[in-house]
């Protein structure tokens, strides 16, 4: 029983180290991917809620408009 507990602990300690290496590798790849995408959007103008209007709306751009059935 004593050897089982020791081998069990050693096994899970080894798994944790492997998991950390995989997490670090994933984080590095994801960080590089996100930073590459960021370069494309850093100078882009934001699209606001009031940027678009509907011709069928009788109000201005700040009025709520819906064509839903109520």
DSSP file (Angstrom, degrees, kcal/mol; ACC not computed):
  #  RESIDUE AA STRUCTURE BP1 BP2  ACC     N-H-->O    O-->H-N    N-H-->O    O-->H-N    TCO  KAPPA ALPHA  PHI   PSI    X-CA   Y-CA   Z-CA
    1    1 A X     >        0   0    0      0, 0.0     4,-2.2     0, 0.0     5,-0.2   0.000 360.0 360.0 360.0 -39.5    0.0    0.0    0.0
    2    2 A X  H  >  +     0   0    0      1,-0.2     4,-2.0     2,-0.2     5,-0.1   0.908 360.0  46.9 -61.2 -43.3    2.9    2.3    0.9
    3    3 A X  H  > S+     0   0    0      1,-0.2     4,-2.7     2,-0.2    -1,-0.2   0.836 108.8  55.8 -70.3 -31.9    4.4    1.9   -2.6
    4    4 A X  H  > S+     0   0    0      2,-0.2     4,-2.5     1,-0.2    -2,-0.2   0.935 108.6  46.6 -64.1 -45.8    1.1    2.4   -4.3
    5    5 A X  H  X S+     0   0    0     -4,-2.2     4,-2.3     2,-0.2    -2,-0.2   0.912 114.0  48.2 -63.9 -42.8    0.6    5.8   -2.6
    6    6 A X  H  X S+     0   0    0     -4,-2.0     4,-2.4     2,-0.2    -2,-0.2   0.931 113.9  45.6 -64.3 -46.1    4.2    6.8   -3.5
    7    7 A X  H  X S+     0   0    0     -4,-2.7     4,-2.3     1,-0.2    -2,-0.2   0.873 111.5  53.7 -66.6 -35.1    3.9    5.8   -7.1
    8    8 A X  H  X S+     0   0    0     -4,-2.5     4,-2.1    -5,-0.2    -2,-0.2   0.926 111.0  45.4 -62.2 -46.3    0.4    7.4   -7.3
    9    9 A X  H  X S+     0   0    0     -4,-2.3     4,-2.1     2,-0.2    -2,-0.2   0.902 112.9  50.0 -65.0 -42.2    1.9   10.7   -6.1
   10   10 A X  H  X S+     0   0    0     -4,-2.4     4,-2.0     2,-0.2    -1,-0.2   0.905 109.7  52.3 -63.8 -41.3    4.9   10.5   -8.4
   11   11 A X  H  X S+     0   0    0     -4,-2.3     4,-1.9     1,-0.2    -2,-0.2   0.940 112.4  43.6 -60.6 -49.0    2.6    9.8  -11.3
   12   12 A X  H  X S+     0   0    0     -4,-2.1     4,-1.9     1,-0.2    -1,-0.2   0.797 109.8  56.1 -72.6 -27.4    0.4   12.8  -10.7
   13   13 A X  H  X S+     0   0    0     -4,-2.1     4,-1.5     2,-0.2    -1,-0.2   0.895 109.4  47.8 -67.2 -38.4    3.3   15.1  -10.0
   14   14 A X  H  X S+     0   0    0     -4,-2.0     4,-1.7     1,-0.2    -2,-0.2   0.870 109.9  52.4 -68.2 -37.4    4.7   14.2  -13.4
   15   15 A X  H  X S+     0   0    0     -4,-1.9     4,-2.5     1,-0.2    -2,-0.2   0.884 106.4  53.5 -65.8 -38.5    1.3   14.8  -15.0
   16   16 A X  H  X S+     0   0    0     -4,-1.9     4,-2.3     1,-0.2    -1,-0.2   0.899 107.5  50.5 -64.5 -40.6    1.1   18.3  -13.5
   17   17 A X  H  X S+     0   0    0     -4,-1.5     4,-1.9     2,-0.2    -1,-0.2   0.897 111.8  48.0 -64.7 -39.9    4.5   19.2  -14.9
   18   18 A X  H  X S+     0   0    0     -4,-1.7     4,-2.2     2,-0.2    -2,-0.2   0.901 110.4  51.7 -66.6 -41.0    3.5   18.0  -18.4
   19   19 A X  H  X S+     0   0    0     -4,-2.5     4,-2.6     1,-0.2    -2,-0.2   0.905 108.2  51.6 -63.5 -41.3    0.2   19.9  -18.2
   20   20 A X  H  X S+     0   0    0     -4,-2.3     4,-2.7     1,-0.2    -1,-0.2   0.901 108.9  50.6 -62.8 -41.4    2.0   23.1  -17.3
   21   21 A X  H  X S+     0   0    0     -4,-1.9     4,-2.2     2,-0.2    -1,-0.2   0.901 111.7  47.6 -64.1 -39.9    4.3   22.8  -20.2
   22   22 A X  H  X S+     0   0    0     -4,-2.2     4,-2.5     2,-0.2    -2,-0.2   0.903 112.2  49.7 -66.4 -40.7    1.3   22.3  -22.5
   23   23 A X  H  X S+     0   0    0     -4,-2.6     4,-2.8     2,-0.2    -2,-0.2   0.922 111.4  48.6 -63.8 -43.6   -0.5   25.2  -21.0
   24   24 A X  H  X S+     0   0    0     -4,-2.7     4,-2.3     2,-0.2    -2,-0.2   0.906 111.9  49.4 -63.1 -41.6    2.6   27.4  -21.4
   25   25 A X  H  X S+     0   0    0     -4,-2.2     4,-2.1     2,-0.2    -1,-0.2   0.916 112.9  47.0 -63.3 -43.7    3.0   26.3  -25.0
   26   26 A X  H  X S+     0   0    0     -4,-2.5     4,-2.9     1,-0.2     5,-0.2   0.915 111.5  51.0 -64.6 -43.6   -0.6   27.0  -25.8
   27   27 A X  H  X S+     0   0    0     -4,-2.8     4,-2.6     1,-0.2    -2,-0.2   0.907 109.8  49.9 -62.6 -41.9   -0.5   30.4  -24.1
   28   28 A X  H  X S+     0   0    0     -4,-2.3     4,-2.1     2,-0.2    -1,-0.2   0.927 113.8  45.1 -62.7 -45.0    2.6   31.4  -26.1
   29   29 A X  H  X S+     0   0    0     -4,-2.1     4,-2.2     1,-0.2    -2,-0.2   0.919 115.2  47.2 -64.3 -43.8    1.0   30.4  -29.4
   30   30 A X  H  X S+     0   0    0     -4,-2.9     4,-2.6     2,-0.2     5,-0.2   0.886 109.9  53.1 -67.3 -38.6   -2.3   32.1  -28.6
   31   31 A X  H  X S+     0   0    0     -4,-2.6     4,-2.4    -5,-0.2    -1,-0.2   0.928 110.5  47.2 -62.1 -45.3   -0.6   35.3  -27.4
   32   32 A X  H  X S+     0   0    0     -4,-2.1     4,-1.9     2,-0.2    -2,-0.2   0.898 112.7  49.8 -63.3 -40.4    1.3   35.5  -30.7
   33   33 A X  H  X S+     0   0    0     -4,-2.2     4,-2.0     2,-0.2    -2,-0.2   0.922 112.3  46.7 -64.4 -44.8   -1.9   34.8  -32.7
   34   34 A X  H  X S+     0   0    0     -4,-2.6     4,-2.2     1,-0.2    -2,-0.2   0.902 111.7  50.5 -66.6 -41.0   -3.8   37.5  -30.9
   35   35 A X  H  X S+     0   0    0     -4,-2.4     4,-1.2    -5,-0.2    -1,-0.2   0.856 109.2  51.9 -67.3 -33.6   -1.1   40.1  -31.2
   36   36 A X  H  X S+     0   0    0     -4,-1.9     4,-0.6    -5,-0.2     3,-0.2   0.911 111.9  46.2 -66.0 -41.2   -0.8   39.4  -34.9
   37   37 A X  H >X S+     0   0    0     -4,-2.0     3,-0.9     1,-0.2     4,-0.9   0.860 105.3  61.9 -67.1 -35.2   -4.6   40.0  -35.3
   38   38 A X  H >X S+     0   0    0     -4,-2.2     4,-1.4     1,-0.3     3,-0.6   0.849  94.0  62.4 -61.0 -35.3   -4.4   43.1  -33.1
   39   39 A X  H 3< S+     0   0    0     -4,-1.2     4,-0.3     1,-0.2    -1,-0.3   0.826 101.6  52.0 -61.0 -31.6   -2.1   44.8  -35.6
   40   40 A X  H << S+     0   0    0     -3,-0.9    -1,-0.2    -4,-0.6    -2,-0.2   0.779 118.4  35.5 -75.1 -26.6   -4.9   44.6  -38.2
   41   41 A X  H X< S+     0   0    0     -4,-0.9     3,-1.1    -3,-0.6    -2,-0.2   0.476  87.8  93.2-107.5  -3.8   -7.5   46.2  -36.0
   42   42 A X  T 3< S+     0   0    0     -4,-1.4    -1,-0.1     1,-0.3    -2,-0.1   0.833  96.6  35.9 -65.0 -32.1   -5.4   48.8  -34.0
   43   43 A X  T 3  S+     0   0    0     -4,-0.3    -1,-0.3    -3,-0.1     2,-0.1   0.368  91.9 117.8-100.4   4.2   -6.2   51.6  -36.4
   44   44 A X    <   -     0   0    0     -3,-1.1     2,-0.3     1,-0.1    -3,-0.1  -0.441  67.8-118.2 -74.4 144.2   -9.7   50.6  -37.3
   45   45 A X        -     0   0    0     -2,-0.1     2,-0.1     1,-0.1    -1,-0.1  -0.602  34.1-110.1 -77.7 140.1  -12.6   53.0  -36.4
   46   46 A X        -     0   0    0     -2,-0.3     2,-0.7     1,-0.1    -1,-0.1  -0.417  20.9-131.2 -70.7 147.4  -15.1   51.5  -33.9
   47   47 A X        -     0   0    0     -2,-0.1     2,-0.1     2,-0.0    -1,-0.1  -0.892  29.9-160.6 -99.3 112.4  -18.6   50.7  -35.2
   48   48 A X    >   -     0   0    0     -2,-0.7     3,-1.0     1,-0.1     4,-0.4  -0.393  29.5-111.0 -91.3 168.8  -21.1   52.2  -32.8
   49   49 A X  G >  S+     0   0    0      1,-0.2     3,-0.5     2,-0.1    -1,-0.1   0.853 118.9  48.0 -65.8 -35.7  -24.7   51.4  -32.2
   50   50 A X  G 3  S+     0   0    0      1,-0.2    -1,-0.2    12,-0.0    11,-0.0   0.368  85.8  91.5 -89.4   6.2  -25.8   54.7  -33.7
   51   51 A X  G <  S+     0   0    0     -3,-1.0     2,-0.3     2,-0.0    -1,-0.2   0.850  85.1  52.6 -68.9 -33.6  -23.6   54.4  -36.8
   52   52 A X    <   -     0   0    0     -3,-0.5     2,-0.3    -4,-0.4    -5,-0.0  -0.800  67.6-171.9-106.1 146.4  -26.3   52.7  -38.8
   53   53 A X        -     0   0    0     -2,-0.3     2,-0.5     4,-0.0     8,-0.1  -0.900  20.1-126.8-130.2 162.6  -29.8   53.9  -39.4
   54   54 A X    >   -     0   0    0     -2,-0.3     3,-1.2     1,-0.1    -2,-0.0  -0.928   8.2-145.8-110.7 131.6  -32.9   52.4  -41.0
   55   55 A X  T 3  S+     0   0    0     -2,-0.5    -1,-0.1     1,-0.2     0, 0.0   0.794  99.7  59.3 -65.0 -26.7  -34.8   54.3  -43.7
   56   56 A X  T 3  S+     0   0    0     -3,-0.0     2,-0.3     2,-0.0    -1,-0.2   0.591  83.6 100.6 -80.0  -9.9  -38.1   52.9  -42.5
   57   57 A X    <   -     0   0    0     -3,-1.2     8,-0.1     1,-0.1     4,-0.0  -0.586  58.5-158.7 -78.4 135.1  -37.6   54.5  -39.0
   58   58 A X  S    S+     0   0    0     -2,-0.3    -1,-0.1     2,-0.0     2,-0.1   0.606  72.6  70.5 -86.2 -11.9  -39.5   57.7  -38.4
   59   59 A X  S    S-     0   0    0      1,-0.2     2,-0.1     5,-0.1    -2,-0.1  -0.203  88.9 -95.7 -92.2-173.5  -37.2   58.7  -35.5
   60   60 A X    >   -     0   0    0     -2,-0.1     3,-1.6    -7,-0.0    -1,-0.2  -0.241  52.1 -79.3 -93.3-170.9  -33.6   59.8  -35.5
   61   61 A X  T 3  S+     0   0    0      1,-0.3    -9,-0.1    -2,-0.1    -2,-0.0   0.676 127.8  55.0 -68.0 -16.1  -30.5   57.7  -34.9
   62   62 A X  T 3  S+     0   0    0      2,-0.1     2,-0.3   -12,-0.0    -1,-0.3   0.456  88.3  96.2 -95.4  -1.5  -31.0   57.7  -31.2
   63   63 A X  S <  S-     0   0    0     -3,-1.6     2,-0.2     1,-0.1    -4,-0.1  -0.681  80.8-111.8 -91.3 143.1  -34.5   56.3  -31.2
   64   64 A X        -     0   0    0     -2,-0.3     2,-0.4     2,-0.0    -5,-0.1  -0.486  36.5-171.8 -70.0 138.8  -35.3   52.7  -30.8
   65   65 A X        +     0   0    0     -2,-0.2     2,-0.3    -8,-0.1    -8,-0.1  -0.999  10.8 163.0-136.9 134.2  -36.6   51.0  -33.9
   66   66 A X        -     0   0    0     -2,-0.4    -2,-0.0     2,-0.1     0, 0.0  -0.996  30.2-163.3-148.9 146.8  -38.0   47.5  -34.3
   67   67 A X        +     0   0    0     -2,-0.3     2,-0.1     2,-0.1    -1,-0.0   0.048  51.3 134.1-112.6  22.4  -40.1   45.6  -36.8
   68   68 A X        -     0   0    0      1,-0.1     2,-0.5     2,-0.0    -2,-0.1  -0.357  62.2-111.5 -73.8 152.2  -41.0   42.8  -34.4
   69   69 A X              0   0    0      1,-0.1    -1,-0.1    -2,-0.1    -2,-0.1  -0.733 360.0 360.0 -82.3 125.8  -44.5   41.5  -34.0
   70   70 A X              0   0    0     -2,-0.5    -1,-0.1     0, 0.0    -2,-0.0   0.379 360.0 360.0-118.1 360.0  -45.8   42.4  -30.6
